[in-house]
Amino acid sequence: MRLNPWILAVLIALLSQTVSAQDNRQLVPMPDMMKNHMLANMRDHLLALEEITRYLANQQYDEAADVAENRLGMSSLESHGASHMARVMPKQMAATGTEMHRAASRFALAARDAELEGGLNKAFAALSDVMTQCSACHSAYRVH
Ligand code: HEC
């Protein structure tokens, strides 16, 4: 029997929908207080990215670097209670977090050099590296 290509297309579409409706992220259990603290940090991460891109658009490179270093970078670890949080995270999740903080500090350095030849491109590439870590963690883990 030959399968009508339209029926085949509909079948494939239905099948891929069921696949994407599945949530394969690993649930990371943690006390409510910690979860709220982490999600508040997350919302600030997104706000920081917004501020950074705004500063880049305004050619305020040092300001972009300061936001990245202080709110996302290695300098933010203490204020985020990172070592406390890392204890309840799977190893790989904590490693992704650490890599995100490192990438943000690398971006801060790149942003300060944005006015050099090709500097802005490097800054954007470094910013993209930060967001790669946000996405990597989000596609692998959930807290609720
Ligand atoms: C180490 C892992 C990890 C990294 C890195 C990470 N996140 Fe998250 N983020 C999470 C998890 C887990 C959640 C909760 C998702 C869920 O349970 O559905 C979350 C939730 C969020 C939320 C929703 C907050 C809310 O109130 O529900 C935002 C916004 C967010 N992250 C932004 C970011 C941004 C921006 C970055 C990068 C600068 C980032 N995150 C990096 C793990 C991470």
Backbone and ligand atoms as CSV (ligand in chain L), in Angstrom:
chain,resi,resn,atom,element,x,y,z
A,1,MET,N,N,0.844,-1.203,0.000
A,1,MET,CA,C,0.000,0.000,0.000
A,1,MET,C,C,0.878,1.251,0.000
A,2,ARG,N,N,0.532,2.202,-0.871
A,2,ARG,CA,C,1.297,3.461,-0.862
A,2,ARG,C,C,0.655,4.439,0.110
A,3,LEU,N,N,1.460,5.038,0.970
A,3,LEU,CA,C,0.915,5.985,1.937
A,3,LEU,C,C,0.776,7.352,1.265
A,4,ASN,N,N,-0.407,7.909,1.316
A,4,ASN,CA,C,-0.655,9.247,0.789
A,4,ASN,C,C,0.295,10.244,1.493
A,5,PRO,N,N,1.069,11.045,0.719
A,5,PRO,CA,C,2.047,11.950,1.338
A,5,PRO,C,C,1.416,12.950,2.313
A,6,TRP,N,N,0.164,13.320,2.076
A,6,TRP,CA,C,-0.474,14.269,3.004
A,6,TRP,C,C,-0.723,13.624,4.350
A,7,ILE,N,N,-1.207,12.367,4.281
A,7,ILE,CA,C,-1.448,11.653,5.539
A,7,ILE,C,C,-0.129,11.465,6.283
A,8,LEU,N,N,0.904,11.164,5.510
A,8,LEU,CA,C,2.223,10.975,6.115
A,8,LEU,C,C,2.664,12.260,6.818
A,9,ALA,N,N,2.460,13.398,6.133
A,9,ALA,CA,C,2.865,14.687,6.708
A,9,ALA,C,C,2.116,14.960,8.009
A,10,VAL,N,N,0.808,14.663,8.007
A,10,VAL,CA,C,0.001,14.897,9.212
A,10,VAL,C,C,0.483,14.001,10.350
A,11,LEU,N,N,0.795,12.742,10.006
A,11,LEU,CA,C,1.272,11.804,11.026
A,11,LEU,C,C,2.575,12.298,11.655
A,12,ILE,N,N,3.480,12.751,10.775
A,12,ILE,CA,C,4.775,13.232,11.269
A,12,ILE,C,C,4.571,14.454,12.167
A,13,ALA,N,N,3.673,15.357,11.738
A,13,ALA,CA,C,3.425,16.564,12.527
A,13,ALA,C,C,2.879,16.194,13.904
A,14,LEU,N,N,1.933,15.250,13.938
A,14,LEU,CA,C,1.341,14.836,15.215
A,14,LEU,C,C,2.398,14.214,16.119
A,15,LEU,N,N,3.219,13.370,15.503
A,15,LEU,CA,C,4.247,12.668,16.253
A,15,LEU,C,C,5.239,13.657,16.870
A,16,SER,N,N,5.686,14.641,16.067
A,16,SER,CA,C,6.684,15.568,16.590
A,16,SER,C,C,6.075,16.453,17.671
A,17,GLN,N,N,4.745,16.680,17.605
A,17,GLN,CA,C,4.090,17.456,18.664
A,17,GLN,C,C,4.134,16.717,19.986
A,18,THR,N,N,3.839,15.420,19.938
A,18,THR,CA,C,3.877,14.659,21.188
A,18,THR,C,C,5.286,14.687,21.762
A,19,VAL,N,N,6.276,14.609,20.874
A,19,VAL,CA,C,7.652,14.609,21.357
A,19,VAL,C,C,7.969,15.933,22.052
A,20,SER,N,N,7.590,17.067,21.422
A,20,SER,CA,C,7.966,18.346,22.019
A,20,SER,C,C,7.140,18.645,23.270
A,21,ALA,N,N,5.968,17.988,23.424
A,21,ALA,CA,C,5.163,18.228,24.616
A,21,ALA,C,C,5.740,17.491,25.821
A,22,GLN,N,N,6.661,16.572,25.553
A,22,GLN,CA,C,7.281,15.842,26.655
A,22,GLN,C,C,8.337,16.714,27.313
A,23,ASP,N,N,8.450,16.614,28.647
A,23,ASP,CA,C,9.446,17.395,29.364
A,23,ASP,C,C,10.540,16.449,29.850
A,24,ASN,N,N,11.678,16.511,29.164
A,24,ASN,CA,C,12.762,15.582,29.519
A,24,ASN,C,C,13.764,16.187,30.485
A,25,ARG,N,N,13.455,17.397,30.996
A,25,ARG,CA,C,14.408,18.017,31.912
A,25,ARG,C,C,14.426,17.275,33.249
A,26,GLN,N,N,15.589,17.267,33.856
A,26,GLN,CA,C,15.723,16.606,35.156
A,26,GLN,C,C,15.224,17.527,36.268
A,27,LEU,N,N,14.340,16.994,37.113
A,27,LEU,CA,C,13.846,17.785,38.243
A,27,LEU,C,C,14.909,17.812,39.349
A,28,VAL,N,N,15.269,19.013,39.773
A,28,VAL,CA,C,16.251,19.163,40.849
A,28,VAL,C,C,15.507,19.619,42.108
A,29,PRO,N,N,15.320,18.697,43.058
A,29,PRO,CA,C,14.557,19.075,44.248
A,29,PRO,C,C,15.380,19.980,45.155
A,30,MET,N,N,14.737,20.992,45.708
A,30,MET,CA,C,15.412,21.850,46.691
A,30,MET,C,C,14.352,22.505,47.570
A,31,PRO,N,N,14.746,22.933,48.773
A,31,PRO,CA,C,13.772,23.586,49.661
A,31,PRO,C,C,13.184,24.842,48.999
A,32,ASP,N,N,11.910,25.144,49.327
A,32,ASP,CA,C,11.220,26.276,48.705
A,32,ASP,C,C,11.997,27.587,48.786
A,33,MET,N,N,12.590,27.829,49.952
A,33,MET,CA,C,13.304,29.101,50.128
A,33,MET,C,C,14.441,29.237,49.122
A,34,MET,N,N,15.154,28.121,48.931
A,34,MET,CA,C,16.267,28.115,47.987
A,34,MET,C,C,15.774,28.303,46.561
A,35,LYS,N,N,14.654,27.618,46.274
A,35,LYS,CA,C,14.080,27.701,44.930
A,35,LYS,C,C,13.698,29.149,44.624
A,36,ASN,N,N,13.018,29.797,45.587
A,36,ASN,CA,C,12.608,31.196,45.369
A,36,ASN,C,C,13.805,32.102,45.173
A,37,HIS,N,N,14.833,31.840,45.968
A,37,HIS,CA,C,16.062,32.621,45.885
A,37,HIS,C,C,16.696,32.446,44.500
A,38,MET,N,N,16.739,31.184,44.049
A,38,MET,CA,C,17.342,30.905,42.749
A,38,MET,C,C,16.547,31.558,41.616
A,39,LEU,N,N,15.216,31.454,41.686
A,39,LEU,CA,C,14.399,32.023,40.606
A,39,LEU,C,C,14.493,33.553,40.588
A,40,ALA,N,N,14.616,34.156,41.775
A,40,ALA,CA,C,14.791,35.615,41.829
A,40,ALA,C,C,16.109,35.994,41.163
A,41,ASN,N,N,17.157,35.201,41.442
A,41,ASN,CA,C,18.449,35.432,40.778
A,41,ASN,C,C,18.316,35.323,39.266
A,42,MET,N,N,17.556,34.306,38.839
A,42,MET,CA,C,17.357,34.077,37.407
A,42,MET,C,C,16.716,35.293,36.749
A,43,ARG,N,N,15.698,35.820,37.416
A,43,ARG,CA,C,15.015,36.991,36.832
A,43,ARG,C,C,15.983,38.164,36.733
A,44,ASP,N,N,16.869,38.256,37.710
A,44,ASP,CA,C,17.862,39.330,37.630
A,44,ASP,C,C,18.878,39.066,36.515
A,45,HIS,N,N,19.178,37.781,36.263
A,45,HIS,CA,C,20.087,37.440,35.159
A,45,HIS,C,C,19.542,37.980,33.841
A,46,LEU,N,N,18.236,37.767,33.645
A,46,LEU,CA,C,17.618,38.199,32.388
A,46,LEU,C,C,17.625,39.725,32.284
A,47,LEU,N,N,17.333,40.360,33.421
A,47,LEU,CA,C,17.362,41.820,33.469
A,47,LEU,C,C,18.774,42.325,33.141
A,48,ALA,N,N,19.774,41.631,33.684
A,48,ALA,CA,C,21.165,42.017,33.433
A,48,ALA,C,C,21.478,41.926,31.936
A,49,LEU,N,N,21.016,40.832,31.296
A,49,LEU,CA,C,21.258,40.698,29.847
A,49,LEU,C,C,20.607,41.844,29.084
A,50,GLU,N,N,19.426,42.222,29.523
A,50,GLU,CA,C,18.735,43.334,28.860
A,50,GLU,C,C,19.558,44.617,29.008
A,51,GLU,N,N,20.024,44.874,30.230
A,51,GLU,CA,C,20.811,46.093,30.463
A,51,GLU,C,C,22.099,46.075,29.647
A,52,ILE,N,N,22.737,44.900,29.596
A,52,ILE,CA,C,23.999,44.777,28.859
A,52,ILE,C,C,23.804,45.109,27.372
A,53,THR,N,N,22.767,44.529,26.775
A,53,THR,CA,C,22.566,44.782,25.341
A,53,THR,C,C,22.199,46.247,25.106
A,54,ARG,N,N,21.457,46.838,26.036
A,54,ARG,CA,C,21.114,48.264,25.920
A,54,ARG,C,C,22.392,49.111,25.977
A,55,TYR,N,N,23.262,48.793,26.942
A,55,TYR,CA,C,24.520,49.549,27.052
A,55,TYR,C,C,25.372,49.390,25.792
A,56,LEU,N,N,25.413,48.157,25.253
A,56,LEU,CA,C,26.199,47.942,24.027
A,56,LEU,C,C,25.640,48.802,22.892
A,57,ALA,N,N,24.307,48.845,22.798
A,57,ALA,CA,C,23.673,49.646,21.744
A,57,ALA,C,C,24.012,51.118,21.900
A,58,ASN,N,N,24.163,51.552,23.165
A,58,ASN,CA,C,24.485,52.963,23.434
A,58,ASN,C,C,25.989,53.236,23.452
A,59,GLN,N,N,26.771,52.236,23.085
A,59,GLN,CA,C,28.233,52.319,23.094
A,59,GLN,C,C,28.802,52.642,24.467
A,60,GLN,N,N,28.065,52.223,25.522
A,60,GLN,CA,C,28.568,52.413,26.888
A,60,GLN,C,C,29.197,51.083,27.328
A,61,TYR,N,N,30.393,50.832,26.799
A,61,TYR,CA,C,31.004,49.513,26.963
A,61,TYR,C,C,31.441,49.214,28.394
A,62,ASP,N,N,31.962,50.205,29.087
A,62,ASP,CA,C,32.384,49.953,30.471
A,62,ASP,C,C,31.183,49.630,31.360
A,63,GLU,N,N,30.070,50.322,31.095
A,63,GLU,CA,C,28.862,50.051,31.882
A,63,GLU,C,C,28.373,48.627,31.609
A,64,ALA,N,N,28.425,48.214,30.342
A,64,ALA,CA,C,28.021,46.846,29.994
A,64,ALA,C,C,28.911,45.847,30.736
A,65,ALA,N,N,30.209,46.147,30.772
A,65,ALA,CA,C,31.169,45.260,31.442
A,65,ALA,C,C,30.872,45.190,32.941
A,66,ASP,N,N,30.567,46.343,33.554
A,66,ASP,CA,C,30.295,46.362,34.995
A,66,ASP,C,C,29.075,45.513,35.344
A,67,VAL,N,N,28.001,45.657,34.565
A,67,VAL,CA,C,26.792,44.869,34.833
A,67,VAL,C,C,27.128,43.378,34.714
A,68,ALA,N,N,27.862,43.017,33.666
A,68,ALA,CA,C,28.193,41.601,33.449
A,68,ALA,C,C,29.029,41.061,34.600
A,69,GLU,N,N,30.046,41.791,34.982
A,69,GLU,CA,C,30.933,41.286,36.033
A,69,GLU,C,C,30.215,41.204,37.387
A,70,ASN,N,N,29.479,42.267,37.714
A,70,ASN,CA,C,28.897,42.325,39.060
A,70,ASN,C,C,27.630,41.502,39.234
A,71,ARG,N,N,26.853,41.336,38.155
A,71,ARG,CA,C,25.573,40.640,38.316
A,71,ARG,C,C,25.617,39.210,37.786
A,72,LEU,N,N,26.543,38.912,36.857
A,72,LEU,CA,C,26.598,37.560,36.275
A,72,LEU,C,C,27.970,36.909,36.431
A,73,GLY,N,N,28.985,37.719,36.558
A,73,GLY,CA,C,30.360,37.221,36.494
A,73,GLY,C,C,30.860,36.623,37.798
A,74,MET,N,N,32.157,36.358,37.845
A,74,MET,CA,C,32.756,35.733,39.022
A,74,MET,C,C,32.564,36.592,40.270
A,75,SER,N,N,32.447,37.914,40.097
A,75,SER,CA,C,32.248,38.804,41.250
A,75,SER,C,C,30.858,38.649,41.857
A,76,SER,N,N,29.941,37.989,41.147
A,76,SER,CA,C,28.568,37.880,41.650
A,76,SER,C,C,28.364,36.612,42.482
A,77,LEU,N,N,29.378,35.751,42.526
A,77,LEU,CA,C,29.192,34.447,43.167
A,77,LEU,C,C,28.736,34.565,44.614
A,78,GLU,N,N,29.396,35.456,45.352
A,78,GLU,CA,C,29.080,35.587,46.775
A,78,GLU,C,C,27.642,36.059,46.981
A,79,SER,N,N,27.251,37.116,46.239
A,79,SER,CA,C,25.910,37.682,46.426
A,79,SER,C,C,24.831,36.697,45.994
A,80,HIS,N,N,25.181,35.743,45.127
A,80,HIS,CA,C,24.205,34.735,44.707
A,80,HIS,C,C,24.185,33.523,45.635
A,81,GLY,N,N,25.060,33.531,46.630
A,81,GLY,CA,C,25.154,32.362,47.494
A,81,GLY,C,C,25.473,31.118,46.693
A,82,ALA,N,N,26.372,31.276,45.716
A,82,ALA,CA,C,26.616,30.212,44.739
A,82,ALA,C,C,27.085,28.898,45.370
A,83,SER,N,N,27.970,28.988,46.363
A,83,SER,CA,C,28.523,27.745,46.921
A,83,SER,C,C,27.415,26.981,47.655
A,84,HIS,N,N,26.518,27.750,48.302
A,84,HIS,CA,C,25.363,27.192,48.991
A,84,HIS,C,C,24.450,26.471,47.994
A,85,MET,N,N,24.188,27.148,46.856
A,85,MET,CA,C,23.295,26.593,45.837
A,85,MET,C,C,23.896,25.361,45.175
A,86,ALA,N,N,25.196,25.430,44.921
A,86,ALA,CA,C,25.852,24.354,44.179
A,86,ALA,C,C,25.715,23.026,44.913
A,87,ARG,N,N,25.584,23.070,46.236
A,87,ARG,CA,C,25.512,21.841,47.025
A,87,ARG,C,C,24.263,21.017,46.732
A,88,VAL,N,N,23.166,21.695,46.331
A,88,VAL,CA,C,21.946,20.932,46.044
A,88,VAL,C,C,21.805,20.599,44.556
A,89,MET,N,N,22.770,21.036,43.753
A,89,MET,CA,C,22.668,20.820,42.302
A,89,MET,C,C,23.430,19.570,41.877
A,90,PRO,N,N,22.930,18.881,40.830
A,90,PRO,CA,C,23.739,17.823,40.223
A,90,PRO,C,C,25.068,18.446,39.756
A,91,LYS,N,N,26.109,17.631,39.740
A,91,LYS,CA,C,27.445,18.115,39.390
A,91,LYS,C,C,27.478,18.910,38.083
A,92,GLN,N,N,26.848,18.326,37.052
A,92,GLN,CA,C,26.887,18.946,35.733
A,92,GLN,C,C,26.174,20.301,35.734
A,93,MET,N,N,25.103,20.389,36.527
A,93,MET,CA,C,24.349,21.644,36.605
A,93,MET,C,C,25.214,22.732,37.241
A,94,ALA,N,N,25.876,22.381,38.343
A,94,ALA,CA,C,26.755,23.343,39.015
A,94,ALA,C,C,27.881,23.766,38.075
A,95,ALA,N,N,28.394,22.804,37.296
A,95,ALA,CA,C,29.487,23.108,36.362
A,95,ALA,C,C,29.014,24.087,35.285
A,96,THR,N,N,27.776,23.899,34.832
A,96,THR,CA,C,27.227,24.810,33.821
A,96,THR,C,C,27.087,26.211,34.413
A,97,GLY,N,N,26.654,26.262,35.676
A,97,GLY,CA,C,26.547,27.549,36.371
A,97,GLY,C,C,27.898,28.237,36.454
A,98,THR,N,N,28.908,27.476,36.867
A,98,THR,CA,C,30.256,28.041,36.985
A,98,THR,C,C,30.738,28.547,35.631
A,99,GLU,N,N,30.480,27.762,34.590
A,99,GLU,CA,C,30.912,28.157,33.249
A,99,GLU,C,C,30.198,29.443,32.805
A,100,MET,N,N,28.938,29.591,33.213
A,100,MET,CA,C,28.190,30.809,32.883
A,100,MET,C,C,28.856,32.024,33.551
A,101,HIS,N,N,29.223,31.859,34.842
A,101,HIS,CA,C,29.876,32.972,35.555
A,101,HIS,C,C,31.222,33.314,34.902
A,102,ARG,N,N,31.973,32.271,34.513
A,102,ARG,CA,C,33.263,32.506,33.854
A,102,ARG,C,C,33.067,33.244,32.536
A,103,ALA,N,N,32.069,32.775,31.756
A,103,ALA,CA,C,31.809,33.380,30.444
A,103,ALA,C,C,31.424,34.850,30.603
A,104,ALA,N,N,30.678,35.161,31.674
A,104,ALA,CA,C,30.258,36.552,31.893
A,104,ALA,C,C,31.478,37.431,32.214
A,105,SER,N,N,32.411,36.883,32.988
A,105,SER,CA,C,33.624,37.657,33.287
A,105,SER,C,C,34.476,37.838,32.033
A,106,ARG,N,N,34.504,36.811,31.171
A,106,ARG,CA,C,35.234,36.947,29.897
A,106,ARG,C,C,34.561,38.002,29.023
A,107,PHE,N,N,33.223,38.014,29.030
A,107,PHE,CA,C,32.513,39.041,28.258
A,107,PHE,C,C,32.884,40.429,28.775
A,108,ALA,N,N,32.944,40.576,30.106
A,108,ALA,CA,C,33.254,41.891,30.692
A,108,ALA,C,C,34.587,42.401,30.155
A,109,LEU,N,N,35.575,41.512,30.085
A,109,LEU,CA,C,36.886,41.908,29.542
A,109,LEU,C,C,36.759,42.295,28.077
A,110,ALA,N,N,36.018,41.484,27.319
A,110,ALA,CA,C,35.855,41.749,25.881
A,110,ALA,C,C,35.139,43.081,25.667
A,111,ALA,N,N,34.137,43.369,26.510
A,111,ALA,CA,C,33.368,44.612,26.341
A,111,ALA,C,C,34.258,45.837,26.550
A,112,ARG,N,N,35.212,45.728,27.488
A,112,ARG,CA,C,36.105,46.873,27.740
A,112,ARG,C,C,37.022,47.147,26.537
A,113,ASP,N,N,37.190,46.112,25.687
A,113,ASP,CA,C,38.011,46.271,24.470
A,113,ASP,C,C,37.153,46.480,23.229
A,114,ALA,N,N,35.876,46.790,23.430
A,114,ALA,CA,C,34.946,46.823,22.289
A,114,ALA,C,C,35.329,47.873,21.245
A,115,GLU,N,N,36.060,48.909,21.669
A,115,GLU,CA,C,36.374,49.963,20.696
A,115,GLU,C,C,37.602,49.647,19.844
A,116,LEU,N,N,38.300,48.560,20.185
A,116,LEU,CA,C,39.433,48.144,19.346
A,116,LEU,C,C,38.889,47.562,18.049
A,117,GLU,N,N,39.770,47.476,17.055
A,117,GLU,CA,C,39.396,46.859,15.762
A,117,GLU,C,C,38.799,45.458,15.985
A,118,GLY,N,N,37.579,45.252,15.531
A,118,GLY,CA,C,36.933,43.939,15.674
A,118,GLY,C,C,36.470,43.631,17.088
A,119,GLY,N,N,36.653,44.603,17.965
A,119,GLY,CA,C,36.362,44.378,19.387
A,119,GLY,C,C,34.890,44.111,19.671
A,120,LEU,N,N,34.044,44.847,18.970
A,120,LEU,CA,C,32.615,44.691,19.234
A,120,LEU,C,C,32.132,43.288,18.844
A,121,ASN,N,N,32.670,42.774,17.737
A,121,ASN,CA,C,32.306,41.420,17.312
A,121,ASN,C,C,32.713,40.406,18.372
A,122,LYS,N,N,33.913,40.615,18.921
A,122,LYS,CA,C,34.380,39.688,19.961
A,122,LYS,C,C,33.489,39.790,21.193
A,123,ALA,N,N,33.068,41.013,21.512
A,123,ALA,CA,C,32.197,41.196,22.682
A,123,ALA,C,C,30.873,40.457,22.471
A,124,PHE,N,N,30.312,40.578,21.278
A,124,PHE,CA,C,29.046,39.883,21.022
A,124,PHE,C,C,29.233,38.371,21.047
A,125,ALA,N,N,30.348,37.891,20.524
A,125,ALA,CA,C,30.607,36.445,20.570
A,125,ALA,C,C,30.697,35.988,22.024
A,126,ALA,N,N,31.345,36.807,22.855
A,126,ALA,CA,C,31.483,36.452,24.272
A,126,ALA,C,C,30.120,36.489,24.968
A,127,LEU,N,N,29.276,37.429,24.574
A,127,LEU,CA,C,27.928,37.512,25.162
A,127,LEU,C,C,27.115,36.279,24.767
A,128,SER,N,N,27.304,35.854,23.530
A,128,SER,CA,C,26.622,34.658,23.063
A,128,SER,C,C,27.066,33.430,23.862
A,129,ASP,N,N,28.357,33.388,24.206
A,129,ASP,CA,C,28.858,32.272,25.032
A,129,ASP,C,C,28.162,32.246,26.393
A,130,VAL,N,N,27.867,33.429,26.935
A,130,VAL,CA,C,27.142,33.484,28.212
A,130,VAL,C,C,25.767,32.847,28.024
A,131,MET,N,N,25.076,33.275,26.972
A,131,MET,CA,C,23.709,32.792,26.756
A,131,MET,C,C,23.662,31.311,26.413
A,132,THR,N,N,24.746,30.798,25.815
A,132,THR,CA,C,24.823,29.354,25.550
A,132,THR,C,C,24.669,28.580,26.862
A,133,GLN,N,N,25.293,29.100,27.921
A,133,GLN,CA,C,25.225,28.407,29.214
A,133,GLN,C,C,23.840,28.531,29.833
A,134,CYS,N,N,23.189,29.696,29.687
A,134,CYS,CA,C,21.801,29.835,30.176
A,134,CYS,C,C,20.964,28.737,29.521
A,135,SER,N,N,21.058,28.644,28.206
A,135,SER,CA,C,20.208,27.709,27.470
A,135,SER,C,C,20.545,26.265,27.786
A,136,ALA,N,N,21.829,25.968,27.914
A,136,ALA,CA,C,22.239,24.588,28.211
A,136,ALA,C,C,21.617,24.134,29.522
A,137,CYS,N,N,21.679,24.993,30.519
A,137,CYS,CA,C,21.128,24.601,31.820
A,137,CYS,C,C,19.608,24.486,31.752
A,138,HIS,N,N,18.979,25.449,31.094
A,138,HIS,CA,C,17.507,25.429,31.005
A,138,HIS,C,C,16.983,24.213,30.263
A,139,SER,N,N,17.713,23.740,29.273
A,139,SER,CA,C,17.171,22.599,28.535
A,139,SER,C,C,17.405,21.288,29.271
A,140,ALA,N,N,18.243,21.308,30.315
A,140,ALA,CA,C,18.532,20.055,31.018
A,140,ALA,C,C,17.845,19.929,32.381
A,141,TYR,N,N,17.552,21.055,33.045
A,141,TYR,CA,C,17.077,20.978,34.437
A,141,TYR,C,C,15.854,21.844,34.697
A,142,ARG,N,N,15.094,21.417,35.714
A,142,ARG,CA,C,13.979,22.241,36.195
A,142,ARG,C,C,13.904,22.112,37.706
A,143,VAL,N,N,13.270,23.092,38.348
A,143,VAL,CA,C,13.119,23.023,39.807
A,143,VAL,C,C,11.655,22.857,40.188
A,144,HIS,N,N,10.760,22.997,39.204
A,144,HIS,CA,C,9.341,22.718,39.483
A,144,HIS,C,C,8.635,22.322,38.190
L,1,HEC,C1,C,23.023,26.229,36.287
L,1,HEC,C2,C,21.759,26.259,35.602
L,1,HEC,C3,C,21.200,27.554,35.087
L,1,HEC,C4,C,21.866,28.586,34.459
L,1,HEC,C5,C,23.342,28.663,34.106
L,1,HEC,C6,C,20.884,29.587,34.186
L,1,HEC,N1,N,19.658,29.194,34.617
L,1,HEC,FE1,FE,17.923,30.262,34.507
L,1,HEC,N2,N,16.907,28.745,35.391
L,1,HEC,C7,C,17.440,27.529,35.755
L,1,HEC,C8,C,16.397,26.651,36.234
L,1,HEC,C9,C,16.580,25.220,36.721
L,1,HEC,C10,C,15.199,27.392,36.181
L,1,HEC,C11,C,13.790,26.913,36.578
L,1,HEC,C12,C,13.181,26.219,35.370
L,1,HEC,C13,C,11.952,25.411,35.737
L,1,HEC,O1,O,11.894,24.825,36.837
L,1,HEC,O2,O,11.030,25.317,34.878
L,1,HEC,C14,C,15.559,28.716,35.642
L,1,HEC,C15,C,14.664,29.735,35.439
L,1,HEC,C16,C,14.968,30.946,34.850
L,1,HEC,C17,C,14.027,32.019,34.645
L,1,HEC,C18,C,12.574,32.036,35.092
L,1,HEC,C19,C,12.521,32.620,36.512
L,1,HEC,C20,C,11.157,32.501,37.171
L,1,HEC,O3,O,10.790,33.416,37.908
L,1,HEC,O4,O,10.477,31.489,36.947
L,1,HEC,C21,C,14.692,33.023,34.005
L,1,HEC,C22,C,14.140,34.366,33.564
L,1,HEC,C23,C,16.063,32.572,33.814
L,1,HEC,N3,N,16.197,31.302,34.354
L,1,HEC,C24,C,17.050,33.311,33.185
L,1,HEC,C25,C,18.380,32.897,33.048
L,1,HEC,C26,C,19.392,33.624,32.316
L,1,HEC,C27,C,19.168,34.925,31.563
L,1,HEC,C28,C,20.544,32.915,32.437
L,1,HEC,C29,C,21.921,33.207,31.867
L,1,HEC,C30,C,22.480,34.511,32.053
L,1,HEC,C31,C,20.246,31.733,33.231
L,1,HEC,N4,N,18.930,31.769,33.579
L,1,HEC,C32,C,21.176,30.782,33.551
L,1,HEC,C33,C,18.768,27.172,35.676
L,1,HEC,C34,C,19.797,27.945,35.153
